Amino acid sequence: MTATLQAGPSGQGDSALRLTGLLRQLADDPAAERVAIADILLIMQGRAFGALLMIFAFPNILPSPPGLAGVLGLPLIFLSAQMMLGMAPWLPGIIARRSIARPVFAALVDKIEPWLARAERLLSIRLRPLTSAPAQRVIGAVCLILSIALALPVPFANLAPATAICLIGLGVLERDGLWIILGFCAAVGALVYVAALGYALVVSALYVITNAF
């Protein structure tokens, strides 16, 4: 499957399908041997920001190998900064061309689809001002701060920012201002949590250094 690396900010995507349907469409496409990030960017069109925030943040909620947060945090920082600046969602070719075999992608979709479907049943279009273009600049700034916090090399600190980004991403994707508010509340808690962990880590390191010498 081939796709351009950029989608316009004003496109609405396939309004008949939600994220589960769009992911399933990619997973079940017999013409595609592999699924690339560029393919997701193309099929989501105007909803690409919310979808990609979800896709890059969600693996950090699951048990994952060390260092994954740093790898996935970079695209999140990149996308959040674009969102804050009011730019169209775009990723460098080195990221956009990353792909996995379609059967592997289909297996991943099978795993996350039940959870995502439950979330979608709770989502609806509401509090529209919170999903407007000016509001998305603020959302982008919040996600940028969360993405930086997620990428920091602080043990056990990636779960809380990732959860907040997922809530915000779902709200942006489905134009649900209530979920964006929930994501902002989670963001405050996540940043306090990461700051506390970081402070404890620094204090512990200083204590060890002081007593070692």
N, C-alpha and C positions, 0 to 999 in steps of 0.2 A: 504494500500500500504506500502511495506517495502522498505528501501533503506539503503545502507551503508552510513556512516557519512563522508566519504572522497572521493574526486575525484582527479584523477591524473592531474598534471599540463599540460600534453602534449596532453590530449584528445581534440578533436575538437567538441564533441557533435554531435547533429543531424544537419548536414550542410544544410539539405533541409528545415529546419524550423527556423524561426526567433523567437524572444522572445514571440510574440503574439501567434504563433502557438504552441510553447512548453507549455505555460500557458494554452492555450485552451485544449491541449492534456491531461493535468492533470485534468482540470476542468470537462472534459467530460468523464473521465474514469469510467465506471459503476462498475468496480470491486473495486473501492476505496471508503470507507466510509468517510475517512478523508484524508486531504493533509497536510503533515508535511514539515518543512523546509528541512529535510533530503531528501525528495522526489525531491524537487527543485534542491538541490545540486547534486543529482545523475543524473537527466535528463539533466542538463546543462553541466555536465562534465567539459571540458576545458574552458567553458565560464562562469563557476560558479561565478567567482569574479565579473564580470560586472553585472550579473543578481542579485546577492545578494546585491551588493551595491545599485542597483536601488530599490530593494524590501524593504530594510531597510530605505533608505533615502526618498523615495517618500511619505510615509504617513506624513512626516513633512512639506510637501508643502501644504497639505490639512488642513482644520480646524480640530484640534485635541485637546484632553483633556490635561490639564497641566501635565507635568511630562513625557509625551510620548517621548520627545526628549532624555531624560536621559536613558529611557529604551531601545530605539532603537539605541542610540549612542554606547552602550557597544558592541553589535555584530559588528557594523561598525568599531570601534576601533580594535577589534579582527581581523577582516578580512583584514583591511588596513595594520596592522602590519605584517600579514603573507605575503601579497602581496609585501610589502617593503623588506622582508627578502627572497623572492623568494621561499616561501613554497607553498605546495599544499593547496587549500582551504579546511578548516576543521573547524567544530564548535563543542563545547562540547555537550555531549548528552542532557544536560538540556536545551540547545537552539535548537539543531537539532531535538529533539523529539517534540518540540512544534507544535501543529497541530490545524486545524480548520475543521469543517464539510465540506465535498465536496460541498454541495449546497451553503454554505456561501462563500467558495472560488470562486465558479462559479459566484456568484453575484458580487464579487469584480472584477473578470476578465471582466465581462460585462461592469463595470463602467470604467475601465482604458484602455480597449482594443481600443476604438476609438482614444483616445489621443496617445497611444503608436503606433498605426498603422500609424498615421500621422507623427510621428517622424521617424518611420522606413522607410517611403518613402523618407526621406531626407538623410538617412544614406547609405553609400556604403564603400567598402574597398578602402582606399586611405591613403597616407602618412604612409606606412607600418612601417618604422623605429620607429615611435612613438608608435607602438603597439608591438614592439619586447620585448623579455624577459628582457633585461637590462632597457629599457624604463619603463617597468611595475614596476620596483623597485622604480623609481622616482615617478611614478603615485601613488604607494602605500604610499609613504612618504607624498605626497600632500593630499591624502585622509585621512591619519592618522591625520594630522593637522586639516583638515576640520571636521573630526569626533569628535575630542576633542572639537573644537569650538562649534559644534552642541550640544554636551552633557553638555556644561556649563550652569549653572542656571542663564542665562541672559535673561530676558523677550524679546520676539519678535526677538531673535537672531538666531533661528533655521532654518528659511525659506531660507536665503541666502546660508549657507553652504550646506543645503540639495539640493538646486537647482544645485549648482556646482557639488556635488557628482553624481547627476542624469545624468548630461551632460557627465561627465567623464565615468560613468558606461555604458552609451549607447555607447560611443566611444570604450571602451574596449570590450564590448559585440559584437559589429558589426565590430571591427577592423577598425574604422574610426578615423584616426589621426586628421582630421579637428575638429571633435567634442571634442576630447581630448584637443585640443588647446583652443576651446571655453570654455571648462570646467575649464582650467587653468586660463583663463582671468576672468571667473566668480569667481574662487577661490580667486584671488587677491582682487576683489571687496568685496567678502563675509568676508574675514579676516579683511579688513579695516573697514567694517561696524560693525562687532562683536566687534573689538577693540574699536571703537568709542562708541558703546553702553555700553561696559564694563567700559570704562573711565568715561562716563557720570554717570553711576550707582554709581561708587566709589566716585566721586566728590559729588554727591547728598547725599550719605550716610554720608560722612565726614561733609558736611554742616549741616545736620540734627543733627548729634552727637555734633558738635561744638556748635550749637545754643541751644541745649537742656540742655547742662551743662555749 
